[in-house]
Amino acid sequence: MSEHDRYDEPGPPAPLVAEFVALAEKLLDAPTVQDVLERIAEATLRVVRGADVVSVSLRSRDGTLDTPATTDPVGVRLDELQNELDEGPCLDASRLPGMGIAFSPDLPGGEVFPKWGPAAAELGIGSVMAVGLFPAQDPPRIGSLDIYSRRTGGLDEADRDAALVLAAHASTAVAGSLATSRAELQVTHLSEAVRSRDVIGQAKGILMERRGVDAEEAFAILRSASQSLNVKLARIAETLTQRRGEL
């Protein structure tokens, strides 16, 4: 073997490897924990087959879930439902021993999650896989990486190994930043999340009163407007509450 042959450039990396390399570079440039989690959620959406919605849930000290990153506003509502019903994949992934993977291929059927599954199906979600942060750590874990498909069986061919690696990225980012950024995350994002939920609640109330619909239908109207206009759900709700007199 010649000296030149020994140091030939390797061929291009496989797509999955290239995605992880690109993600690592992006994470180095991310200024805040929330930016890191948003980039991981977006990468998961590209990497995991069948994924339609991806979010990151963090477990509060009281055991409830917050959603600092999501690729679709419905991710926030799915966590809210888990808090309300005390049931769901993100809670299981953060609470249960083992690898910290919660999976249900048929949410409308309600076999795995009898209460949360049908409620999630009403929001257009057919199947779910949640991976705890850190996956192999003893519970309670700090949260979960949540992958949703709009189809039943939509995640049957999802690469669980890739999901575990992505969850490990998220775990490391959060754990490494908790000491210095937890206060920032709570004060900025969580306070904004509380404000957004209040505004969304007001907007839902307006729609329920004016259109004669229930809470779920009101939320579906807001979500549809958010997706159609490509405007954040909280902004849609705020505009609605500000202009309620014009309706």
CYANA upper distance limits for C-alpha pairs under 8 A (distance plus 0.5 A):
  1 MET  CA      5 ASP  CA      6.68
  1 MET  CA      6 ARG  CA      7.12
  2 SER  CA      6 ARG  CA      6.81
  3 GLU  CA      7 TYR  CA      7.26
  4 HIS  CA      8 ASP  CA      6.86
 13 PRO  CA     17 VAL  CA      6.49
 13 PRO  CA     18 ALA  CA      6.24
 14 ALA  CA     18 ALA  CA      6.60
 15 PRO  CA     19 GLU  CA      6.63
 16 LEU  CA     20 PHE  CA      6.91
 16 LEU  CA     47 VAL  CA      7.48
 17 VAL  CA     21 VAL  CA      6.71
 18 ALA  CA     22 ALA  CA      6.60
 19 GLU  CA     23 LEU  CA      6.55
 19 GLU  CA     43 ALA  CA      8.03
 19 GLU  CA     47 VAL  CA      8.09
 20 PHE  CA     24 ALA  CA      6.63
 21 VAL  CA     25 GLU  CA      6.95
 22 ALA  CA     26 LYS  CA      6.79
 23 LEU  CA     27 LEU  CA      6.61
 23 LEU  CA     39 ARG  CA      8.02
 23 LEU  CA     40 ILE  CA      7.87
 23 LEU  CA     43 ALA  CA      7.52
 24 ALA  CA     28 LEU  CA      6.96
 25 GLU  CA     29 ASP  CA      7.36
 26 LYS  CA     30 ALA  CA      6.86
 26 LYS  CA     39 ARG  CA      8.04
 27 LEU  CA     36 VAL  CA      6.15
 27 LEU  CA     39 ARG  CA      7.85
 30 ALA  CA     35 ASP  CA      6.05
 30 ALA  CA     36 VAL  CA      6.09
 31 PRO  CA     35 ASP  CA      7.04
 31 PRO  CA     36 VAL  CA      8.28
 32 THR  CA     36 VAL  CA      6.97
 32 THR  CA    181 SER  CA      8.32
 33 VAL  CA     37 LEU  CA      6.80
 33 VAL  CA    173 ALA  CA      7.45
 33 VAL  CA    174 VAL  CA      7.08
 33 VAL  CA    177 SER  CA      7.28
 33 VAL  CA    181 SER  CA      7.55
 33 VAL  CA    185 LEU  CA      7.88
 34 GLN  CA     38 GLU  CA      6.60
 34 GLN  CA     68 PRO  CA      6.82
 34 GLN  CA     69 ALA  CA      7.19
 34 GLN  CA    185 LEU  CA      7.88
 35 ASP  CA     39 ARG  CA      6.72
 36 VAL  CA     40 ILE  CA      6.79
 36 VAL  CA    170 ALA  CA      8.12
 36 VAL  CA    173 ALA  CA      7.49
 37 LEU  CA     41 ALA  CA      6.64
 37 LEU  CA     56 VAL  CA      7.31
 37 LEU  CA     68 PRO  CA      8.01
 37 LEU  CA     69 ALA  CA      6.36
 37 LEU  CA    170 ALA  CA      6.84
 37 LEU  CA    173 ALA  CA      8.37
 38 GLU  CA     42 GLU  CA      6.75
 38 GLU  CA     68 PRO  CA      8.46
 38 GLU  CA     69 ALA  CA      5.51
 38 GLU  CA     70 THR  CA      7.20
 38 GLU  CA     71 THR  CA      8.22
 39 ARG  CA     43 ALA  CA      6.64
 40 ILE  CA     44 THR  CA      6.59
 40 ILE  CA    166 LEU  CA      7.39
 40 ILE  CA    169 HIS  CA      8.09
 40 ILE  CA    170 ALA  CA      7.21
 41 ALA  CA     45 LEU  CA      6.85
 41 ALA  CA     54 VAL  CA      6.02
 41 ALA  CA     55 SER  CA      6.33
 41 ALA  CA     56 VAL  CA      7.37
 41 ALA  CA     69 ALA  CA      7.44
 41 ALA  CA     70 THR  CA      7.02
 41 ALA  CA     71 THR  CA      7.17
 41 ALA  CA    145 LEU  CA      8.37
 42 GLU  CA     46 ARG  CA      7.14
 42 GLU  CA     54 VAL  CA      7.83
 42 GLU  CA     71 THR  CA      7.08
 43 ALA  CA     47 VAL  CA      6.62
 44 THR  CA     48 VAL  CA      6.21
 44 THR  CA     51 ALA  CA      8.32
 44 THR  CA     54 VAL  CA      7.39
 44 THR  CA    147 ILE  CA      8.45
 44 THR  CA    163 ALA  CA      7.76
 44 THR  CA    166 LEU  CA      7.40
 45 LEU  CA     51 ALA  CA      6.09
 45 LEU  CA     52 ASP  CA      7.18
 45 LEU  CA     53 VAL  CA      7.32
 45 LEU  CA     54 VAL  CA      6.60
 45 LEU  CA    147 ILE  CA      8.44
 46 ARG  CA     51 ALA  CA      8.34
 47 VAL  CA    162 ALA  CA      8.02
 48 VAL  CA    158 ALA  CA      6.15
 48 VAL  CA    159 ASP  CA      6.60
 48 VAL  CA    162 ALA  CA      7.59
 48 VAL  CA    163 ALA  CA      7.45
 49 ARG  CA    155 LEU  CA      7.34
 49 ARG  CA    157 GLU  CA      7.18
 49 ARG  CA    158 ALA  CA      5.42
 49 ARG  CA    159 ASP  CA      7.47
 50 GLY  CA    149 SER  CA      6.45
 50 GLY  CA    154 GLY  CA      5.73
 50 GLY  CA    155 LEU  CA      5.69
 50 GLY  CA    157 GLU  CA      8.00
 50 GLY  CA    158 ALA  CA      6.95
 51 ALA  CA    147 ILE  CA      6.50
 51 ALA  CA    148 TYR  CA      6.14
 51 ALA  CA    149 SER  CA      5.57
 51 ALA  CA    154 GLY  CA      8.10
 51 ALA  CA    155 LEU  CA      7.42
 52 ASP  CA    147 ILE  CA      8.11
 52 ASP  CA    148 TYR  CA      6.37
 52 ASP  CA    149 SER  CA      5.45
 52 ASP  CA    150 ARG  CA      6.90
 53 VAL  CA     70 THR  CA      7.98
 53 VAL  CA     71 THR  CA      6.36
 53 VAL  CA     72 ASP  CA      6.53
 53 VAL  CA     75 GLY  CA      7.61
 53 VAL  CA    147 ILE  CA      6.61
 53 VAL  CA    148 TYR  CA      5.54
 53 VAL  CA    149 SER  CA      7.03
 54 VAL  CA     70 THR  CA      6.25
 54 VAL  CA     71 THR  CA      6.08
 54 VAL  CA     72 ASP  CA      7.90
 54 VAL  CA     75 GLY  CA      7.69
 54 VAL  CA    145 LEU  CA      7.99
 54 VAL  CA    146 ASP  CA      6.06
 54 VAL  CA    147 ILE  CA      5.20
 54 VAL  CA    148 TYR  CA      6.65
 55 SER  CA     67 THR  CA      7.48
 55 SER  CA     69 ALA  CA      5.99
 55 SER  CA     70 THR  CA      4.47
 55 SER  CA     71 THR  CA      6.81
 55 SER  CA     72 ASP  CA      8.42
 55 SER  CA     75 GLY  CA      6.42
 55 SER  CA    145 LEU  CA      6.68
 55 SER  CA    146 ASP  CA      5.64
 55 SER  CA    147 ILE  CA      7.28
 56 VAL  CA     67 THR  CA      6.40
 56 VAL  CA     68 PRO  CA      7.01
 56 VAL  CA     69 ALA  CA      5.83
 56 VAL  CA     70 THR  CA      6.88
 56 VAL  CA    143 GLY  CA      7.94
 56 VAL  CA    144 SER  CA      6.41
 56 VAL  CA    145 LEU  CA      5.23
 56 VAL  CA    146 ASP  CA      6.41
 57 SER  CA     65 LEU  CA      6.51
 57 SER  CA     66 ASP  CA      6.06
 57 SER  CA     67 THR  CA      5.18
 57 SER  CA     68 PRO  CA      7.27
 57 SER  CA     69 ALA  CA      8.04
 57 SER  CA     79 ASP  CA      8.01
 57 SER  CA     90 CYS  CA      7.45
 57 SER  CA    143 GLY  CA      5.75
 57 SER  CA    144 SER  CA      5.75
 57 SER  CA    145 LEU  CA      6.98
 57 SER  CA    146 ASP  CA      7.75
 58 LEU  CA     65 LEU  CA      6.10
 58 LEU  CA     66 ASP  CA      5.80
 58 LEU  CA     67 THR  CA      6.89
 58 LEU  CA     68 PRO  CA      7.93
 58 LEU  CA    142 ILE  CA      6.33
 58 LEU  CA    143 GLY  CA      4.63
 58 LEU  CA    144 SER  CA      7.11
 59 ARG  CA     63 GLY  CA      6.17
 59 ARG  CA     64 THR  CA      6.24
 59 ARG  CA     65 LEU  CA      5.30
 59 ARG  CA     66 ASP  CA      7.01
 59 ARG  CA     94 SER  CA      8.00
 59 ARG  CA    141 ARG  CA      8.01
 59 ARG  CA    142 ILE  CA      5.84
 59 ARG  CA    143 GLY  CA      5.40
 60 SER  CA     64 THR  CA      5.89
 60 SER  CA     65 LEU  CA      6.57
 60 SER  CA     66 ASP  CA      7.60
 60 SER  CA    142 ILE  CA      8.45
 64 THR  CA     83 ASN  CA      6.27
 65 LEU  CA     79 ASP  CA      6.76
 65 LEU  CA     80 GLU  CA      7.96
 65 LEU  CA     82 GLN  CA      8.37
 65 LEU  CA     83 ASN  CA      7.03
 65 LEU  CA     91 LEU  CA      8.22
 65 LEU  CA    143 GLY  CA      8.26
 66 ASP  CA     76 VAL  CA      8.32
 66 ASP  CA     79 ASP  CA      7.57
 66 ASP  CA    190 LEU  CA      8.20
 67 THR  CA     75 GLY  CA      7.94
 67 THR  CA     76 VAL  CA      6.28
 67 THR  CA     79 ASP  CA      7.53
 68 PRO  CA    189 HIS  CA      7.40
 68 PRO  CA    190 LEU  CA      8.29
 70 THR  CA     75 GLY  CA      6.30
 70 THR  CA     76 VAL  CA      7.80
 71 THR  CA     75 GLY  CA      7.95
 73 PRO  CA     77 ARG  CA      7.74
 73 PRO  CA    223 ARG  CA      7.43
 73 PRO  CA    232 LYS  CA      7.85
 73 PRO  CA    233 LEU  CA      6.82
 74 VAL  CA     78 LEU  CA      6.71
 74 VAL  CA    123 LEU  CA      8.01
 74 VAL  CA    223 ARG  CA      7.69
 75 GLY  CA     79 ASP  CA      7.02
 76 VAL  CA     80 GLU  CA      6.79
 77 ARG  CA     81 LEU  CA      6.66
 78 LEU  CA     82 GLN  CA      7.01
 78 LEU  CA    120 ALA  CA      6.99
 79 ASP  CA     83 ASN  CA      6.87
 79 ASP  CA     90 CYS  CA      8.14
 80 GLU  CA     84 GLU  CA      6.68
 81 LEU  CA     85 LEU  CA      6.44
 81 LEU  CA     86 ASP  CA      8.50
 81 LEU  CA    116 TRP  CA      7.33
 81 LEU  CA    119 ALA  CA      8.23
 82 GLN  CA     86 ASP  CA      5.79
 82 GLN  CA     87 GLU  CA      5.61
 82 GLN  CA     88 GLY  CA      5.83
 82 GLN  CA     90 CYS  CA      8.34
 82 GLN  CA     91 LEU  CA      7.77
 82 GLN  CA    116 TRP  CA      7.06
 83 ASN  CA     87 GLU  CA      7.76
 85 LEU  CA    115 LYS  CA      7.52
 85 LEU  CA    116 TRP  CA      7.22
 86 ASP  CA     91 LEU  CA      8.23
 87 GLU  CA     91 LEU  CA      7.03
 87 GLU  CA     92 ASP  CA      8.13
 87 GLU  CA    113 PHE  CA      7.37
 87 GLU  CA    115 LYS  CA      7.73
 87 GLU  CA    116 TRP  CA      6.61
 88 GLY  CA     92 ASP  CA      6.79
 88 GLY  CA    113 PHE  CA      6.65
 88 GLY  CA    116 TRP  CA      6.33
 88 GLY  CA    117 GLY  CA      8.02
 89 PRO  CA     93 ALA  CA      6.45
 89 PRO  CA    102 ALA  CA      5.73
 89 PRO  CA    103 PHE  CA      7.39
 89 PRO  CA    113 PHE  CA      8.47
 89 PRO  CA    128 VAL  CA      7.95
 89 PRO  CA    129 MET  CA      7.63
 89 PRO  CA    130 ALA  CA      6.25
 89 PRO  CA    146 ASP  CA      8.50
 90 CYS  CA     94 SER  CA      6.75
 90 CYS  CA    102 ALA  CA      7.91
 90 CYS  CA    130 ALA  CA      6.28
 90 CYS  CA    131 VAL  CA      8.20
 90 CYS  CA    132 GLY  CA      8.09
 90 CYS  CA    143 GLY  CA      7.66
 90 CYS  CA    144 SER  CA      6.27
 90 CYS  CA    145 LEU  CA      8.27
 90 CYS  CA    146 ASP  CA      7.29
 91 LEU  CA     95 ARG  CA      6.44
 92 ASP  CA     96 LEU  CA      5.96
 92 ASP  CA    100 GLY  CA      8.03
 92 ASP  CA    101 ILE  CA      8.41
 92 ASP  CA    102 ALA  CA      6.70
 93 ALA  CA    100 GLY  CA      5.13
 93 ALA  CA    101 ILE  CA      5.93
 93 ALA  CA    102 ALA  CA      5.96
 93 ALA  CA    130 ALA  CA      6.59
 93 ALA  CA    131 VAL  CA      6.27
 93 ALA  CA    132 GLY  CA      5.20
 93 ALA  CA    141 ARG  CA      8.27
 93 ALA  CA    143 GLY  CA      8.00
 93 ALA  CA    144 SER  CA      6.74
 94 SER  CA    100 GLY  CA      7.15
 94 SER  CA    132 GLY  CA      5.85
 94 SER  CA    133 LEU  CA      7.73
 94 SER  CA    139 PRO  CA      6.68
 94 SER  CA    140 PRO  CA      5.99
 94 SER  CA    141 ARG  CA      5.07
 94 SER  CA    142 ILE  CA      7.13
 94 SER  CA    143 GLY  CA      5.90
 94 SER  CA    144 SER  CA      6.81
 95 ARG  CA    100 GLY  CA      8.38
 95 ARG  CA    139 PRO  CA      5.70
 95 ARG  CA    140 PRO  CA      5.43
 95 ARG  CA    141 ARG  CA      7.07
 96 LEU  CA    100 GLY  CA      6.82
 96 LEU  CA    139 PRO  CA      6.66
 96 LEU  CA    140 PRO  CA      8.00
 97 PRO  CA    138 ASP  CA      6.59
 97 PRO  CA    139 PRO  CA      6.53
 98 GLY  CA    136 ALA  CA      6.94
 98 GLY  CA    138 ASP  CA      8.12
 99 MET  CA    132 GLY  CA      8.16
 99 MET  CA    135 PRO  CA      5.70
 99 MET  CA    136 ALA  CA      5.30
 99 MET  CA    137 GLN  CA      8.22
100 GLY  CA    130 ALA  CA      8.47
100 GLY  CA    131 VAL  CA      6.21
100 GLY  CA    132 GLY  CA      5.28
100 GLY  CA    133 LEU  CA      8.41
100 GLY  CA    134 PHE  CA      8.48
100 GLY  CA    135 PRO  CA      5.45
100 GLY  CA    136 ALA  CA      6.94
100 GLY  CA    137 GLN  CA      8.47
101 ILE  CA    129 MET  CA      7.51
101 ILE  CA    130 ALA  CA      6.17
101 ILE  CA    131 VAL  CA      5.09
101 ILE  CA    132 GLY  CA      6.77
101 ILE  CA    135 PRO  CA      7.75
102 ALA  CA    128 VAL  CA      8.41
102 ALA  CA    129 MET  CA      6.15
102 ALA  CA    130 ALA  CA      5.61
102 ALA  CA    131 VAL  CA      7.06
103 PHE  CA    127 SER  CA      8.33
103 PHE  CA    128 VAL  CA      6.21
103 PHE  CA    129 MET  CA      4.94
103 PHE  CA    130 ALA  CA      7.00
104 SER  CA    112 VAL  CA      6.63
104 SER  CA    113 PHE  CA      8.38
104 SER  CA    127 SER  CA      6.12
104 SER  CA    128 VAL  CA      5.94
104 SER  CA    129 MET  CA      7.13
105 PRO  CA    126 GLY  CA      7.68
105 PRO  CA    127 SER  CA      5.11
105 PRO  CA    128 VAL  CA      6.99
105 PRO  CA    152 THR  CA      6.13
105 PRO  CA    153 GLY  CA      5.22
105 PRO  CA    154 GLY  CA      7.66
105 PRO  CA    155 LEU  CA      7.37
105 PRO  CA    156 ASP  CA      7.40
106 ASP  CA    110 GLY  CA      7.46
106 ASP  CA    111 GLU  CA      8.05
106 ASP  CA    117 GLY  CA      8.43
106 ASP  CA    126 GLY  CA      6.41
106 ASP  CA    127 SER  CA      5.90
106 ASP  CA    152 THR  CA      5.45
106 ASP  CA    153 GLY  CA      6.88
107 LEU  CA    111 GLU  CA      7.97
107 LEU  CA    112 VAL  CA      8.14
107 LEU  CA    113 PHE  CA      7.69
107 LEU  CA    117 GLY  CA      4.81
107 LEU  CA    118 PRO  CA      6.37
107 LEU  CA    120 ALA  CA      7.50
107 LEU  CA    121 ALA  CA      6.49
107 LEU  CA    125 ILE  CA      7.79
107 LEU  CA    126 GLY  CA      5.75
107 LEU  CA    127 SER  CA      5.95
107 LEU  CA    128 VAL  CA      8.19
107 LEU  CA    152 THR  CA      7.48
108 PRO  CA    117 GLY  CA      6.32
108 PRO  CA    118 PRO  CA      5.10
108 PRO  CA    119 ALA  CA      8.50
108 PRO  CA    120 ALA  CA      8.26
108 PRO  CA    121 ALA  CA      5.76
108 PRO  CA    126 GLY  CA      7.03
108 PRO  CA    152 THR  CA      8.43
109 GLY  CA    114 PRO  CA      8.34
109 GLY  CA    117 GLY  CA      7.79
109 GLY  CA    118 PRO  CA      7.36
110 GLY  CA    114 PRO  CA      4.69
110 GLY  CA    115 LYS  CA      7.35
110 GLY  CA    116 TRP  CA      8.11
110 GLY  CA    117 GLY  CA      5.48
110 GLY  CA    118 PRO  CA      6.32
112 VAL  CA    117 GLY  CA      8.00
113 PHE  CA    117 GLY  CA      5.43
113 PHE  CA    118 PRO  CA      8.49
114 PRO  CA    118 PRO  CA      7.52
115 LYS  CA    119 ALA  CA      7.13
116 TRP  CA    120 ALA  CA      6.50
117 GLY  CA    121 ALA  CA      6.69
118 PRO  CA    122 GLU  CA      6.83
119 ALA  CA    123 LEU  CA      7.41
120 ALA  CA    124 GLY  CA      7.24
120 ALA  CA    125 ILE  CA      6.05
120 ALA  CA    126 GLY  CA      8.12
121 ALA  CA    125 ILE  CA      5.18
121 ALA  CA    126 GLY  CA      6.16
123 LEU  CA    220 ALA  CA      7.78
124 GLY  CA    150 ARG  CA      6.27
125 ILE  CA    148 TYR  CA      7.17
125 ILE  CA    149 SER  CA      6.47
125 ILE  CA    150 ARG  CA      4.80
125 ILE  CA    151 ARG  CA      7.17
125 ILE  CA    152 THR  CA      8.43
126 GLY  CA    148 TYR  CA      8.09
126 GLY  CA    149 SER  CA      6.32
126 GLY  CA    150 ARG  CA      5.22
126 GLY  CA    151 ARG  CA      4.92
126 GLY  CA    152 THR  CA      4.74
126 GLY  CA    153 GLY  CA      7.82
126 GLY  CA    154 GLY  CA      7.83
127 SER  CA    148 TYR  CA      6.42
127 SER  CA    149 SER  CA      5.75
127 SER  CA    150 ARG  CA      7.16
127 SER  CA    151 ARG  CA      6.75
127 SER  CA    152 THR  CA      5.63
127 SER  CA    153 GLY  CA      6.70
127 SER  CA    154 GLY  CA      6.79
127 SER  CA    155 LEU  CA      7.17
128 VAL  CA    146 ASP  CA      7.84
128 VAL  CA    147 ILE  CA      6.21
128 VAL  CA    148 TYR  CA      5.01
128 VAL  CA    149 SER  CA      6.75
128 VAL  CA    155 LEU  CA      7.55
129 MET  CA    146 ASP  CA      6.61
129 MET  CA    147 ILE  CA      5.69
129 MET  CA    148 TYR  CA      7.03
129 MET  CA    155 LEU  CA      7.95
130 ALA  CA    144 SER  CA      6.62
130 ALA  CA    145 LEU  CA      6.04
130 ALA  CA    146 ASP  CA      4.83
130 ALA  CA    147 ILE  CA      6.48
131 VAL  CA    135 PRO  CA      6.74
131 VAL  CA    144 SER  CA      5.74
131 VAL  CA    145 LEU  CA      5.65
131 VAL  CA    146 ASP  CA      7.01
131 VAL  CA    163 ALA  CA      7.69
131 VAL  CA    164 LEU  CA      7.20
131 VAL  CA    167 ALA  CA      6.92
132 GLY  CA    136 ALA  CA      8.39
132 GLY  CA    141 ARG  CA      6.97
132 GLY  CA    142 ILE  CA      8.19
132 GLY  CA    143 GLY  CA      6.37
132 GLY  CA    144 SER  CA      4.67
132 GLY  CA    145 LEU  CA      6.88
132 GLY  CA    167 ALA  CA      7.51
133 LEU  CA    137 GLN  CA      8.22
133 LEU  CA    141 ARG  CA      6.33
133 LEU  CA    142 ILE  CA      6.26
133 LEU  CA    143 GLY  CA      5.78
133 LEU  CA    144 SER  CA      5.60
133 LEU  CA    145 LEU  CA      7.60
133 LEU  CA    167 ALA  CA      6.51
133 LEU  CA    168 ALA  CA      7.18
133 LEU  CA    170 ALA  CA      7.57
133 LEU  CA    171 SER  CA      5.38
134 PHE  CA    141 ARG  CA      7.00
134 PHE  CA    142 ILE  CA      7.90
134 PHE  CA    167 ALA  CA      7.50
134 PHE  CA    168 ALA  CA      6.57
134 PHE  CA    171 SER  CA      5.84
134 PHE  CA    172 THR  CA      8.48
135 PRO  CA    164 LEU  CA      7.51
135 PRO  CA    167 ALA  CA      7.74
135 PRO  CA    168 ALA  CA      7.73
137 GLN  CA    141 ARG  CA      7.28
142 ILE  CA    171 SER  CA      8.45
144 SER  CA    167 ALA  CA      7.84
145 LEU  CA    167 ALA  CA      6.28
145 LEU  CA    170 ALA  CA      8.23
148 TYR  CA    155 LEU  CA      8.32
149 SER  CA    154 GLY  CA      5.94
149 SER  CA    155 LEU  CA      6.94
150 ARG  CA    154 GLY  CA      7.54
159 ASP  CA    163 ALA  CA      6.97
160 ARG  CA    164 LEU  CA      6.61
161 ASP  CA    165 VAL  CA      6.80
162 ALA  CA    166 LEU  CA      6.71
163 ALA  CA    167 ALA  CA      6.54
164 LEU  CA    168 ALA  CA      6.62
165 VAL  CA    169 HIS  CA      6.86
166 LEU  CA    170 ALA  CA      6.86
167 ALA  CA    171 SER  CA      6.49
168 ALA  CA    172 THR  CA      6.58
169 HIS  CA    173 ALA  CA      6.70
170 ALA  CA    174 VAL  CA      6.64
171 SER  CA    175 ALA  CA      6.41
172 THR  CA    176 GLY  CA      6.25
173 ALA  CA    177 SER  CA      6.71
174 VAL  CA    178 LEU  CA      6.31
175 ALA  CA    179 ALA  CA      8.38
177 SER  CA    181 SER  CA      5.86
177 SER  CA    182 ARG  CA      7.64
178 LEU  CA    182 ARG  CA      5.26
180 THR  CA    184 GLU  CA      8.45
181 SER  CA    185 LEU  CA      6.50
182 ARG  CA    186 GLN  CA      6.61
183 ALA  CA    187 VAL  CA      6.38
184 GLU  CA    188 THR  CA      6.27
184 GLU  CA    189 HIS  CA      8.18
185 LEU  CA    189 HIS  CA      5.85
185 LEU  CA    190 LEU  CA      7.08
186 GLN  CA    190 LEU  CA      5.19
186 GLN  CA    191 SER  CA      7.11
187 VAL  CA    191 SER  CA      6.04
188 THR  CA    192 GLU  CA      6.60
189 HIS  CA    193 ALA  CA      6.41
190 LEU  CA    194 VAL  CA      6.64
191 SER  CA    195 ARG  CA      6.77
192 GLU  CA    196 SER  CA      6.49
193 ALA  CA    197 ARG  CA      6.60
194 VAL  CA    198 ASP  CA      6.78
195 ARG  CA    199 VAL  CA      6.81
196 SER  CA    200 ILE  CA      6.52
196 SER  CA    234 ALA  CA      5.89
197 ARG  CA    201 GLY  CA      6.43
197 ARG  CA    234 ALA  CA      8.11
198 ASP  CA    202 GLN  CA      6.76
199 VAL  CA    203 ALA  CA      6.70
199 VAL  CA    234 ALA  CA      7.33
199 VAL  CA    237 ALA  CA      6.54
199 VAL  CA    238 GLU  CA      6.42
199 VAL  CA    241 THR  CA      7.92
200 ILE  CA    204 LYS  CA      6.58
200 ILE  CA    233 LEU  CA      8.25
200 ILE  CA    234 ALA  CA      6.62
200 ILE  CA    237 ALA  CA      5.71
200 ILE  CA    238 GLU  CA      7.85
201 GLY  CA    205 GLY  CA      6.70
202 GLN  CA    206 ILE  CA      6.83
202 GLN  CA    237 ALA  CA      8.24
202 GLN  CA    241 THR  CA      7.28
203 ALA  CA    207 LEU  CA      6.82
203 ALA  CA    237 ALA  CA      5.71
203 ALA  CA    238 GLU  CA      7.83
203 ALA  CA    240 LEU  CA      6.65
203 ALA  CA    241 THR  CA      6.18
204 LYS  CA    208 MET  CA      6.53
204 LYS  CA    215 ALA  CA      6.90
204 LYS  CA    218 ALA  CA      5.70
204 LYS  CA    219 PHE  CA      6.67
204 LYS  CA    222 LEU  CA      8.35
204 LYS  CA    237 ALA  CA      8.48
205 GLY  CA    209 GLU  CA      6.65
205 GLY  CA    215 ALA  CA      8.11
205 GLY  CA    218 ALA  CA      8.35
206 ILE  CA    210 ARG  CA      6.52
206 ILE  CA    241 THR  CA      8.09
206 ILE  CA    244 ARG  CA      7.91
207 LEU  CA    211 ARG  CA      5.98
207 LEU  CA    212 GLY  CA      7.79
207 LEU  CA    213 VAL  CA      7.52
207 LEU  CA    218 ALA  CA      6.27
208 MET  CA    212 GLY  CA      5.55
208 MET  CA    213 VAL  CA      5.22
208 MET  CA    214 ASP  CA      6.27
208 MET  CA    215 ALA  CA      7.16
208 MET  CA    218 ALA  CA      6.62
209 GLU  CA    213 VAL  CA      7.92
213 VAL  CA    217 GLU  CA      6.40
213 VAL  CA    218 ALA  CA      6.75
214 ASP  CA    218 ALA  CA      6.67
215 ALA  CA    219 PHE  CA      6.72
216 GLU  CA    220 ALA  CA      6.68
217 GLU  CA    221 ILE  CA      6.79
218 ALA  CA    222 LEU  CA      6.98
219 PHE  CA    223 ARG  CA      6.59
220 ALA  CA    224 SER  CA      6.49
221 ILE  CA    225 ALA  CA      6.77
222 LEU  CA    226 SER  CA      6.66
222 LEU  CA    233 LEU  CA      7.12
222 LEU  CA    236 ILE  CA      7.46
222 LEU  CA    237 ALA  CA      7.53
223 ARG  CA    227 GLN  CA      6.71
223 ARG  CA    233 LEU  CA      6.78
224 SER  CA    228 SER  CA      6.54
225 ALA  CA    229 LEU  CA      6.46
225 ALA  CA    231 VAL  CA      8.49
225 ALA  CA    233 LEU  CA      8.44
225 ALA  CA    236 ILE  CA      7.88
226 SER  CA    230 ASN  CA      6.05
226 SER  CA    231 VAL  CA      5.50
226 SER  CA    232 LYS  CA      6.24
226 SER  CA    233 LEU  CA      5.65
226 SER  CA    236 ILE  CA      6.93
227 GLN  CA    231 VAL  CA      7.34
231 VAL  CA    235 ARG  CA      7.21
231 VAL  CA    236 ILE  CA      7.26
232 LYS  CA    236 ILE  CA      6.99
233 LEU  CA    237 ALA  CA      6.74
234 ALA  CA    238 GLU  CA      6.57
235 ARG  CA    239 THR  CA      6.69
236 ILE  CA    240 LEU  CA      6.78
237 ALA  CA    241 THR  CA      6.76
238 GLU  CA    242 GLN  CA      6.67
239 THR  CA    243 ARG  CA      6.71
240 LEU  CA    244 ARG  CA      6.33
243 ARG  CA    247 LEU  CA      7.49
